[in-house]
Amino acid sequence: MNVSVPLVAILGAVVWVAWRYMGLRGWHIAVCLLFGFFLSATSAAPEIRRLVAVLVRSLAQH
């Protein structure tokens, strides 16, 4: 997927905004990071990657 770095940057910005303005705590961020890390090691990772690719392509067409 060619948009992985910009997508990660956008998601990082969303987490920063949530932390700064919505009261997201540091341990919430750590739990989200660990969840993503462990989820990427499961057998669901390729399907999630395909789903994200389809979503990005559909958003890029509009």
trRosetta pair geometry for C-beta under 8 A, 3 or more apart (Angstrom, degrees):
i j d omega theta_ij theta_ji phi_ij phi_ji
1 4 5.2 108 90 -53 100 93
1 7 7.9 -12 131 5 128 145
1 49 6.5 -150 -20 -176 132 95
1 52 7.0 7 -122 100 168 104
1 53 4.9 -130 -103 -93 118 103
1 56 7.2 96 -165 43 120 151
3 6 5.2 -58 -166 53 80 107
3 7 5.1 85 131 -31 91 105
3 56 5.4 -175 56 -172 147 152
4 7 5.7 -59 -142 39 26 112
4 8 6.3 27 159 -19 63 107
5 8 5.8 -54 -147 36 30 110
5 9 6.4 32 153 -20 63 106
6 9 5.4 -53 -147 36 36 115
6 10 6.3 37 154 -20 68 102
7 10 5.7 -50 -148 35 32 110
7 11 6.4 29 154 -14 65 106
7 52 7.1 83 -169 173 160 125
7 56 6.8 -64 -83 -91 128 134
8 11 5.8 -55 -145 41 32 109
8 12 6.1 37 153 -23 64 107
9 12 5.5 -53 -146 36 30 115
9 13 6.5 33 153 -21 63 103
10 13 5.6 -52 -150 34 32 112
10 14 6.5 34 150 -20 64 102
11 14 5.5 -49 -149 33 36 114
11 15 6.5 37 152 -18 65 102
12 15 5.7 -52 -149 36 33 110
12 16 6.3 35 151 -20 65 105
13 16 5.5 -52 -146 36 33 113
13 17 6.3 33 154 -18 66 103
14 17 5.8 -53 -147 37 31 109
14 18 6.3 31 153 -17 64 107
15 18 5.6 -55 -147 39 32 112
15 19 6.2 32 153 -20 66 107
15 24 7.2 -122 -166 106 65 165
15 29 6.2 98 -178 -122 120 101
15 32 7.0 -173 -118 95 125 154
16 19 5.6 -56 -147 38 30 111
16 20 6.0 23 158 -15 66 112
17 20 5.8 -58 -139 42 28 107
17 21 5.7 -24 179 26 67 113
17 22 7.2 52 131 -5 69 107
18 21 7.2 -74 -120 56 16 75
18 22 4.6 -44 -152 44 58 127
18 24 4.3 53 133 -23 93 139
19 22 7.5 1 -27 49 12 82
19 24 4.3 -75 -90 70 53 110
19 25 7.9 -176 -131 -30 81 5
19 26 7.8 63 -139 -79 119 52
19 29 6.2 11 -85 -63 124 128
24 28 4.9 -120 -169 78 82 140
24 29 6.4 90 146 -53 115 89
25 28 4.7 106 58 -3 74 102
25 29 7.4 -139 99 -3 44 84
26 29 5.7 -53 -155 33 37 112
26 30 6.5 37 149 -18 68 104
27 30 5.3 -47 -145 36 41 116
27 31 6.3 45 153 -21 67 101
28 31 5.8 -54 -151 35 31 110
28 32 6.5 31 151 -18 64 106
29 32 5.7 -54 -150 36 32 112
29 33 6.3 32 153 -18 65 106
30 33 5.7 -54 -147 37 31 111
30 34 6.3 29 156 -16 65 107
31 34 5.8 -55 -145 40 30 109
31 35 6.2 34 154 -22 64 107
32 35 5.7 -54 -146 35 29 113
32 36 6.4 27 156 -16 63 107
33 36 5.9 -57 -149 39 30 109
33 37 6.2 31 154 -20 65 108
34 37 5.5 -54 -144 37 32 114
34 38 6.1 21 162 -10 67 108
35 38 6.2 -61 -144 43 25 101
35 39 5.9 27 157 -21 64 113
36 39 5.6 -55 -138 38 27 113
36 40 6.3 32 159 -25 62 104
37 40 6.0 -56 -155 28 26 111
37 41 7.2 17 151 -13 59 106
38 41 5.8 -58 -156 34 39 110
38 42 7.2 47 148 -33 65 99
39 42 5.8 -48 -157 15 41 116
39 44 6.7 -55 -171 76 83 115
39 45 6.8 139 141 -82 66 82
39 48 7.2 49 151 -19 113 168
40 45 5.0 74 -154 -112 45 125
41 45 7.0 94 -13 -46 8 137
42 45 5.8 145 66 -29 63 88
43 46 7.7 -36 179 20 51 97
44 47 5.5 -66 -163 48 58 111
44 48 5.7 60 142 -26 86 106
45 48 5.7 -57 -143 37 30 111
45 49 6.2 32 158 -21 65 106
46 49 5.5 -54 -147 36 33 114
46 50 6.4 34 154 -19 65 103
47 50 5.6 -50 -148 35 33 111
47 51 6.4 36 152 -20 64 105
48 51 5.6 -52 -148 36 32 113
48 52 6.4 32 154 -18 65 105
49 52 5.9 -54 -147 37 30 110
49 53 6.4 33 152 -21 63 107
50 53 5.6 -55 -149 36 32 114
50 54 6.4 32 154 -19 66 104
51 54 5.8 -53 -149 35 31 110
51 55 6.4 30 153 -17 64 107
52 55 5.6 -55 -147 39 32 113
52 56 6.2 32 155 -19 66 106
53 56 5.8 -54 -145 37 29 109
53 57 6.3 29 156 -17 64 107
54 57 5.8 -55 -146 38 30 110
54 58 6.3 26 156 -17 65 108
55 58 5.9 -56 -145 38 29 107
55 59 6.3 25 156 -15 64 108
56 59 5.8 -57 -146 40 30 108
56 60 6.1 31 154 -23 65 109
57 60 5.6 -56 -144 36 30 112
57 61 6.6 33 156 -25 63 104
58 61 5.9 -51 -151 27 33 113
58 62 7.3 25 154 -16 61 104
59 62 6.2 -61 -157 32 37 106
